[in-house]
């Protein structure tokens, strides 16, 4: 291992801890009080419907955060019309 990032895993909140299990799965604990187990072994993965719902939730949260950041960046700026 040379420290090269192989993959990033989006979380809905701040990640506080991660660990690997003996079988190679990754466990993460986040600020939303949920422990998640990530596996590259198909038989230990959530059904496709749940994975799709998770991805949709992450994308929705990212869009909300981006919109909020854009609004915050404009705070205090007076926009004048033509």
N, CA, C and O atoms as CSV, one atom per row, in Angstrom:
chain,resi,resn,atom,element,x,y,z
A,1,UNK,N,N,0.846,-1.175,0.000
A,1,UNK,CA,C,0.000,0.000,0.000
A,1,UNK,C,C,0.897,1.245,0.000
A,1,UNK,O,O,1.772,1.405,0.851
A,2,UNK,N,N,0.652,2.106,-0.968
A,2,UNK,CA,C,1.479,3.299,-1.095
A,2,UNK,C,C,0.743,4.574,-0.691
A,2,UNK,O,O,1.253,5.675,-0.896
A,3,UNK,N,N,-0.445,4.432,-0.122
A,3,UNK,CA,C,-1.207,5.597,0.315
A,3,UNK,C,C,-2.089,6.198,-0.758
A,3,UNK,O,O,-2.726,7.226,-0.529
A,4,UNK,N,N,-2.141,5.574,-1.930
A,4,UNK,CA,C,-2.977,6.075,-3.009
A,4,UNK,C,C,-4.447,5.821,-2.680
A,4,UNK,O,O,-4.820,4.719,-2.276
A,5,UNK,N,N,-5.271,6.840,-2.855
A,5,UNK,CA,C,-6.706,6.703,-2.628
A,5,UNK,C,C,-7.304,5.827,-3.726
A,5,UNK,O,O,-7.177,6.133,-4.912
A,6,UNK,N,N,-7.946,4.754,-3.332
A,6,UNK,CA,C,-8.571,3.855,-4.294
A,6,UNK,C,C,-10.050,4.138,-4.475
A,6,UNK,O,O,-10.613,3.894,-5.542
A,7,UNK,N,N,-10.674,4.653,-3.432
A,7,UNK,CA,C,-12.106,4.922,-3.489
A,7,UNK,C,C,-12.479,5.861,-2.357
A,7,UNK,O,O,-11.868,5.823,-1.289
A,8,UNK,N,N,-13.474,6.701,-2.580
A,8,UNK,CA,C,-14.047,7.499,-1.503
A,8,UNK,C,C,-15.482,7.041,-1.301
A,8,UNK,O,O,-16.163,6.647,-2.248
A,9,UNK,N,N,-15.926,7.097,-0.063
A,9,UNK,CA,C,-17.278,6.666,0.273
A,9,UNK,C,C,-17.976,7.846,0.938
A,9,UNK,O,O,-17.574,8.295,2.012
A,10,UNK,N,N,-19.011,8.336,0.300
A,10,UNK,CA,C,-19.753,9.479,0.835
A,10,UNK,C,C,-20.610,9.042,2.019
A,10,UNK,O,O,-21.182,7.952,2.030
A,11,UNK,N,N,-20.680,9.922,3.012
A,11,UNK,CA,C,-21.496,9.690,4.194
A,11,UNK,C,C,-22.449,10.866,4.366
A,11,UNK,O,O,-22.149,11.979,3.934
A,12,UNK,N,N,-23.595,10.625,4.994
A,12,UNK,CA,C,-24.548,11.717,5.188
A,12,UNK,C,C,-24.155,12.683,6.294
A,12,UNK,O,O,-24.741,13.759,6.410
A,13,UNK,N,N,-23.179,12.317,7.102
A,13,UNK,CA,C,-22.721,13.208,8.163
A,13,UNK,C,C,-21.238,12.960,8.413
A,13,UNK,O,O,-20.622,12.107,7.774
A,14,UNK,N,N,-20.682,13.709,9.339
A,14,UNK,CA,C,-19.258,13.643,9.641
A,14,UNK,C,C,-18.866,12.259,10.165
A,14,UNK,O,O,-19.503,11.732,11.077
A,15,UNK,N,N,-17.823,11.680,9.587
A,15,UNK,CA,C,-17.335,10.372,10.015
A,15,UNK,C,C,-16.403,10.566,11.207
A,15,UNK,O,O,-15.478,11.377,11.168
A,16,UNK,N,N,-16.666,9.807,12.259
A,16,UNK,CA,C,-15.869,9.922,13.479
A,16,UNK,C,C,-14.855,8.799,13.623
A,16,UNK,O,O,-13.805,8.991,14.237
A,17,UNK,N,N,-15.152,7.628,13.065
A,17,UNK,CA,C,-14.233,6.514,13.232
A,17,UNK,C,C,-14.392,5.506,12.097
A,17,UNK,O,O,-15.476,5.350,11.536
A,18,UNK,N,N,-13.313,4.835,11.773
A,18,UNK,CA,C,-13.335,3.757,10.785
A,18,UNK,C,C,-12.436,2.622,11.276
A,18,UNK,O,O,-11.480,2.841,12.019
A,19,UNK,N,N,-12.764,1.419,10.847
A,19,UNK,CA,C,-11.943,0.256,11.197
A,19,UNK,C,C,-12.176,-0.818,10.153
A,19,UNK,O,O,-13.231,-0.860,9.521
A,20,UNK,N,N,-11.201,-1.678,9.975
A,20,UNK,CA,C,-11.358,-2.839,9.108
A,20,UNK,C,C,-11.649,-4.061,9.960
A,20,UNK,O,O,-11.091,-4.220,11.046
A,21,UNK,N,N,-12.524,-4.917,9.466
A,21,UNK,CA,C,-12.812,-6.180,10.138
A,21,UNK,C,C,-11.811,-7.225,9.639
A,21,UNK,O,O,-11.150,-7.005,8.624
A,22,UNK,N,N,-11.692,-8.352,10.335
A,22,UNK,CA,C,-10.753,-9.390,9.887
A,22,UNK,C,C,-11.030,-9.897,8.464
A,22,UNK,O,O,-10.112,-10.344,7.777
A,23,UNK,N,N,-12.303,-9.827,8.020
A,23,UNK,CA,C,-12.618,-10.306,6.669
A,23,UNK,C,C,-12.426,-9.230,5.598
A,23,UNK,O,O,-12.725,-9.464,4.427
A,24,UNK,N,N,-11.929,-8.047,5.991
A,24,UNK,CA,C,-11.635,-6.999,5.028
A,24,UNK,C,C,-12.717,-5.967,4.841
A,24,UNK,O,O,-12.513,-4.997,4.111
A,25,UNK,N,N,-13.882,-6.140,5.483
A,25,UNK,CA,C,-14.935,-5.132,5.399
A,25,UNK,C,C,-14.486,-3.875,6.132
A,25,UNK,O,O,-13.655,-3.940,7.038
A,26,UNK,N,N,-15.032,-2.750,5.743
A,26,UNK,CA,C,-14.757,-1.470,6.380
A,26,UNK,C,C,-15.978,-1.084,7.201
A,26,UNK,O,O,-17.107,-1.170,6.716
A,27,UNK,N,N,-15.762,-0.662,8.431
A,27,UNK,CA,C,-16.844,-0.221,9.312
A,27,UNK,C,C,-16.629,1.259,9.576
A,27,UNK,O,O,-15.517,1.686,9.888
A,28,UNK,N,N,-17.705,2.049,9.451
A,28,UNK,CA,C,-17.604,3.481,9.728
A,28,UNK,C,C,-18.680,3.881,10.718
A,28,UNK,O,O,-19.801,3.372,10.689
A,29,UNK,N,N,-18.315,4.803,11.595
A,29,UNK,CA,C,-19.264,5.384,12.537
A,29,UNK,C,C,-19.300,6.882,12.294
A,29,UNK,O,O,-18.257,7.530,12.209
A,30,UNK,N,N,-20.493,7.426,12.185
A,30,UNK,CA,C,-20.636,8.825,11.819
A,30,UNK,C,C,-21.505,9.586,12.813
A,30,UNK,O,O,-22.112,9.006,13.713
A,31,UNK,N,N,-21.544,10.888,12.625
A,31,UNK,CA,C,-22.281,11.778,13.503
A,31,UNK,C,C,-23.775,11.575,13.507
A,31,UNK,O,O,-24.463,12.117,14.372
A,32,UNK,N,N,-24.300,10.814,12.568
A,32,UNK,CA,C,-25.735,10.532,12.551
A,32,UNK,C,C,-26.077,9.326,13.425
A,32,UNK,O,O,-27.210,8.845,13.409
A,33,UNK,N,N,-25.097,8.839,14.188
A,33,UNK,CA,C,-25.263,7.716,15.128
A,33,UNK,C,C,-25.567,6.400,14.423
A,33,UNK,O,O,-26.238,5.532,14.981
A,34,UNK,N,N,-25.074,6.254,13.204
A,34,UNK,CA,C,-25.259,5.020,12.454
A,34,UNK,C,C,-23.892,4.411,12.178
A,34,UNK,O,O,-22.967,5.096,11.741
A,35,UNK,N,N,-23.782,3.116,12.440
A,35,UNK,CA,C,-22.579,2.367,12.087
A,35,UNK,C,C,-22.873,1.660,10.777
A,35,UNK,O,O,-23.879,0.961,10.650
A,36,UNK,N,N,-21.990,1.843,9.803
A,36,UNK,CA,C,-22.190,1.237,8.483
A,36,UNK,C,C,-21.051,0.268,8.195
A,36,UNK,O,O,-19.895,0.524,8.534
A,37,UNK,N,N,-21.395,-0.837,7.571
A,37,UNK,CA,C,-20.401,-1.831,7.168
A,37,UNK,C,C,-20.346,-1.818,5.652
A,37,UNK,O,O,-21.369,-1.967,4.984
A,38,UNK,N,N,-19.151,-1.641,5.115
A,38,UNK,CA,C,-18.929,-1.564,3.674
A,38,UNK,C,C,-18.159,-2.810,3.250
A,38,UNK,O,O,-17.119,-3.132,3.826
A,39,UNK,N,N,-18.670,-3.505,2.247
A,39,UNK,CA,C,-18.039,-4.747,1.812
A,39,UNK,C,C,-17.963,-4.795,0.302
A,39,UNK,O,O,-18.856,-4.307,-0.390
A,40,UNK,N,N,-16.893,-5.385,-0.208
A,40,UNK,CA,C,-16.820,-5.604,-1.651
A,40,UNK,C,C,-17.276,-7.015,-2.006
A,40,UNK,O,O,-17.206,-7.419,-3.166
A,41,UNK,N,N,-17.743,-7.767,-1.007
A,41,UNK,CA,C,-18.274,-9.111,-1.216
A,41,UNK,C,C,-19.784,-9.019,-1.402
A,41,UNK,O,O,-20.502,-8.616,-0.487
A,42,UNK,N,N,-20.262,-9.390,-2.578
A,42,UNK,CA,C,-21.671,-9.255,-2.922
A,42,UNK,C,C,-22.630,-9.870,-1.928
A,42,UNK,O,O,-23.698,-9.312,-1.674
A,43,UNK,N,N,-22.269,-11.016,-1.358
A,43,UNK,CA,C,-23.189,-11.683,-0.435
A,43,UNK,C,C,-23.347,-10.931,0.889
A,43,UNK,O,O,-24.267,-11.227,1.652
A,44,UNK,N,N,-22.477,-9.974,1.175
A,44,UNK,CA,C,-22.583,-9.190,2.404
A,44,UNK,C,C,-23.061,-7.762,2.133
A,44,UNK,O,O,-23.096,-6.937,3.046
A,45,UNK,N,N,-23.419,-7.474,0.915
A,45,UNK,CA,C,-23.878,-6.123,0.576
A,45,UNK,C,C,-25.396,-6.015,0.711
A,45,UNK,O,O,-26.123,-7.003,0.606
A,46,UNK,N,N,-25.841,-4.805,0.944
A,46,UNK,CA,C,-27.278,-4.526,0.997
A,46,UNK,C,C,-27.887,-4.759,-0.377
A,46,UNK,O,O,-27.184,-4.690,-1.385
A,47,UNK,N,N,-29.196,-5.035,-0.430
A,47,UNK,CA,C,-29.867,-5.179,-1.727
A,47,UNK,C,C,-29.713,-3.913,-2.573
A,47,UNK,O,O,-29.557,-2.815,-2.040
A,48,UNK,N,N,-29.757,-4.077,-3.866
A,48,UNK,CA,C,-29.582,-2.964,-4.802
A,48,UNK,C,C,-30.527,-1.809,-4.505
A,48,UNK,O,O,-30.128,-0.650,-4.622
A,49,UNK,N,N,-31.766,-2.094,-4.126
A,49,UNK,CA,C,-32.737,-1.030,-3.845
A,49,UNK,C,C,-32.259,-0.146,-2.689
A,49,UNK,O,O,-32.393,1.076,-2.745
A,50,UNK,N,N,-31.702,-0.762,-1.645
A,50,UNK,CA,C,-31.203,0.019,-0.509
A,50,UNK,C,C,-29.966,0.817,-0.885
A,50,UNK,O,O,-29.799,1.953,-0.443
A,51,UNK,N,N,-29.096,0.226,-1.700
A,51,UNK,CA,C,-27.903,0.960,-2.132
A,51,UNK,C,C,-28.304,2.159,-2.992
A,51,UNK,O,O,-27.719,3.236,-2.873
A,52,UNK,N,N,-29.303,1.969,-3.858
A,52,UNK,CA,C,-29.774,3.069,-4.708
A,52,UNK,C,C,-30.403,4.170,-3.857
A,52,UNK,O,O,-30.184,5.353,-4.117
A,53,UNK,N,N,-31.179,3.792,-2.846
A,53,UNK,CA,C,-31.796,4.785,-1.966
A,53,UNK,C,C,-30.724,5.550,-1.196
A,53,UNK,O,O,-30.854,6.757,-0.993
A,54,UNK,N,N,-29.672,4.864,-0.766
A,54,UNK,CA,C,-28.571,5.524,-0.059
A,54,UNK,C,C,-27.897,6.544,-0.975
A,54,UNK,O,O,-27.636,7.674,-0.564
A,55,UNK,N,N,-27.621,6.148,-2.201
A,55,UNK,CA,C,-26.988,7.048,-3.167
A,55,UNK,C,C,-27.861,8.268,-3.432
A,55,UNK,O,O,-27.357,9.390,-3.495
A,56,UNK,N,N,-29.168,8.058,-3.588
A,56,UNK,CA,C,-30.085,9.174,-3.808
A,56,UNK,C,C,-30.070,10.130,-2.618
A,56,UNK,O,O,-30.084,11.348,-2.799
A,57,UNK,N,N,-30.042,9.585,-1.403
A,57,UNK,CA,C,-29.999,10.414,-0.205
A,57,UNK,C,C,-28.710,11.228,-0.153
A,57,UNK,O,O,-28.740,12.418,0.162
A,58,UNK,N,N,-27.592,10.603,-0.456
A,58,UNK,CA,C,-26.303,11.308,-0.460
A,58,UNK,C,C,-26.315,12.428,-1.495
A,58,UNK,O,O,-25.847,13.531,-1.213
A,59,UNK,N,N,-26.839,12.162,-2.684
A,59,UNK,CA,C,-26.903,13.187,-3.728
A,59,UNK,C,C,-27.815,14.343,-3.320
A,59,UNK,O,O,-27.507,15.504,-3.588
A,60,UNK,N,N,-28.942,14.023,-2.667
A,60,UNK,CA,C,-29.858,15.069,-2.201
A,60,UNK,C,C,-29.178,15.935,-1.145
A,60,UNK,O,O,-29.263,17.162,-1.195
A,61,UNK,N,N,-28.511,15.302,-0.199
A,61,UNK,CA,C,-27.803,16.060,0.837
A,61,UNK,C,C,-26.709,16.936,0.244
A,61,UNK,O,O,-26.525,18.075,0.673
A,62,UNK,N,N,-25.980,16.412,-0.738
A,62,UNK,CA,C,-24.919,17.195,-1.384
A,62,UNK,C,C,-25.508,18.416,-2.084
A,62,UNK,O,O,-24.938,19.505,-2.013
A,63,UNK,N,N,-26.638,18.244,-2.756
A,63,UNK,CA,C,-27.282,19.367,-3.439
A,63,UNK,C,C,-27.761,20.412,-2.434
A,63,UNK,O,O,-27.619,21.613,-2.664
A,64,UNK,N,N,-28.333,19.946,-1.313
A,64,UNK,CA,C,-28.794,20.878,-0.284
A,64,UNK,C,C,-27.621,21.656,0.306
A,64,UNK,O,O,-27.720,22.863,0.527
A,65,UNK,N,N,-26.519,20.967,0.557
A,65,UNK,CA,C,-25.339,21.638,1.118
A,65,UNK,C,C,-24.758,22.641,0.132
A,65,UNK,O,O,-24.330,23.726,0.526
A,66,UNK,N,N,-24.743,22.284,-1.142
A,66,UNK,CA,C,-24.221,23.201,-2.159
A,66,UNK,C,C,-25.105,24.443,-2.253
A,66,UNK,O,O,-24.599,25.560,-2.361
A,67,UNK,N,N,-26.422,24.250,-2.213
A,67,UNK,CA,C,-27.341,25.387,-2.276
A,67,UNK,C,C,-27.170,26.278,-1.052
A,67,UNK,O,O,-27.178,27.505,-1.160
A,68,UNK,N,N,-27.016,25.661,0.101
A,68,UNK,CA,C,-26.822,26.411,1.338
A,68,UNK,C,C,-25.511,27.197,1.300
A,68,UNK,O,O,-25.455,28.343,1.745
A,69,UNK,N,N,-24.469,26.578,0.771
A,69,UNK,CA,C,-23.170,27.259,0.671
A,69,UNK,C,C,-23.265,28.442,-0.274
A,69,UNK,O,O,-22.678,29.492,-0.012
A,70,UNK,N,N,-24.001,28.287,-1.377
A,70,UNK,CA,C,-24.173,29.385,-2.327
A,70,UNK,C,C,-24.921,30.540,-1.685
A,70,UNK,O,O,-24.564,31.703,-1.873
A,71,UNK,N,N,-25.964,30.216,-0.924
A,71,UNK,CA,C,-26.729,31.260,-0.238
A,71,UNK,C,C,-25.859,31.965,0.792
A,71,UNK,O,O,-25.919,33.188,0.915
A,72,UNK,N,N,-25.049,31.211,1.535
A,72,UNK,CA,C,-24.178,31.805,2.549
A,72,UNK,C,C,-23.135,32.711,1.912
A,72,UNK,O,O,-22.769,33.739,2.483
A,73,UNK,N,N,-22.663,32.338,0.744
A,73,UNK,CA,C,-21.651,33.141,0.063
A,73,UNK,C,C,-22.221,34.494,-0.359
A,73,UNK,O,O,-21.482,35.468,-0.497
A,74,UNK,N,N,-23.527,34.550,-0.561
A,74,UNK,CA,C,-24.156,35.797,-0.991
A,74,UNK,C,C,-24.634,36.649,0.172
A,74,UNK,O,O,-25.062,37.784,-0.038
A,75,UNK,N,N,-24.573,36.133,1.393
A,75,UNK,CA,C,-24.998,36.908,2.558
A,75,UNK,C,C,-24.209,38.217,2.633
A,75,UNK,O,O,-22.983,38.223,2.526
A,76,UNK,N,N,-24.916,39.297,2.815
A,76,UNK,CA,C,-24.254,40.584,2.971
A,76,UNK,C,C,-23.939,41.284,1.655
A,76,UNK,O,O,-23.444,42.412,1.657
A,77,UNK,N,N,-24.218,40.632,0.536
A,77,UNK,CA,C,-23.971,41.266,-0.759
A,77,UNK,C,C,-25.297,41.845,-1.256
A,77,UNK,O,O,-26.299,41.139,-1.373
A,78,UNK,N,N,-25.277,43.116,-1.538
A,78,UNK,CA,C,-26.496,43.765,-2.021
A,78,UNK,C,C,-26.518,43.656,-3.535
A,78,UNK,O,O,-25.603,44.119,-4.215
A,79,UNK,N,N,-27.570,43.042,-4.055
A,79,UNK,CA,C,-27.725,42.889,-5.494
A,79,UNK,C,C,-28.657,43.996,-5.979
A,79,UNK,O,O,-29.776,44.133,-5.485
A,80,UNK,N,N,-28.196,44.776,-6.938
A,80,UNK,CA,C,-29.027,45.837,-7.479
A,80,UNK,C,C,-29.458,45.472,-8.890
A,80,UNK,O,O,-28.686,44.922,-9.674
A,81,UNK,N,N,-30.693,45.788,-9.190
A,81,UNK,CA,C,-31.249,45.500,-10.497
A,81,UNK,C,C,-30.821,46.528,-11.535
A,81,UNK,O,O,-30.176,47.521,-11.200
A,82,UNK,N,N,-31.178,46.294,-12.793
A,82,UNK,CA,C,-30.806,47.204,-13.877
A,82,UNK,C,C,-31.435,48.569,-13.767
A,82,UNK,O,O,-31.201,49.426,-14.619
